[in-house]
Amino acid sequence: MNERKARLESLLHREIAVTVQQEVKDPRLGFITITRVAMSEDLLTAKAYWTCLGDEKQRRLAAHALESARGFVQKRYAPVIKSRNVPSLTFVHDAQDVQRSDLDELIRKARATDSDGGTKPEPASTQTLPEKLGH
């Protein structure tokens, strides 16, 4: 069952991404990316996670556009799914993208406090930990 679920998630990811990027003609979408698709264990529902460039207003506009296009997208992937039941689709904003950018910002701030000002990718000191401890 897990292999089938993984195959369906991959197939749906590809189909949904292509449909949203190439066939949905809604200017509210902007630059949107379908990051992943997760299916329920019974394979009856699919969550398509997405991100977009822009601020909170652009994210809200994209969310409305995706909800409006949901039926169209489902109809586009229905013939490709070789299953008795077509999974119902839900679009979910991918908060991991926001978390990643927050973490990147924290790392940048921490690196800026390094003795090299965060300009070098390697540690500021070339001594190994045992040398520093006098071993």
Residue pairs with C-beta under 8 A, 6 or more apart in sequence:
1 41
4 43
5 39
5 41
5 43
8 39
8 43
8 46
8 81
8 83
8 87
9 36
9 37
9 38
9 39
9 46
10 37
11 77
11 80
11 81
12 37
12 39
12 46
12 48
12 77
12 81
12 87
13 34
13 36
13 37
13 48
15 76
15 77
15 80
16 34
16 37
16 48
16 73
16 77
16 89
17 33
17 34
19 72
19 73
19 76
19 77
20 29
20 32
20 34
20 50
20 66
20 69
20 73
21 32
23 72
23 76
24 65
24 69
24 72
24 73
26 65
26 68
26 69
28 61
28 62
28 64
28 65
29 52
29 61
29 62
29 65
29 66
30 52
30 53
30 54
30 58
30 61
30 62
31 52
31 53
31 54
32 50
32 51
32 52
32 62
32 66
33 50
33 51
33 52
34 48
34 49
34 50
35 49
35 50
35 51
35 94
35 96
35 97
36 48
36 49
36 94
37 46
37 47
37 48
37 49
38 46
38 47
38 49
39 45
39 46
39 47
39 87
40 46
40 87
43 83
43 85
43 87
44 85
44 87
44 88
45 87
45 88
45 89
45 90
46 87
46 88
46 89
46 90
47 89
47 90
47 91
47 92
48 89
48 90
48 91
48 92
49 92
49 93
49 94
49 96
50 62
50 66
50 91
50 92
50 93
50 94
51 93
51 94
51 97
52 58
52 59
52 62
54 62
59 93
63 91
63 93
66 91
67 91
70 89
70 90
70 91
73 89
74 86
74 88
74 89
77 86
78 86
81 87
108 118
111 118
112 118
114 124
115 124
115 125
116 124
125 132
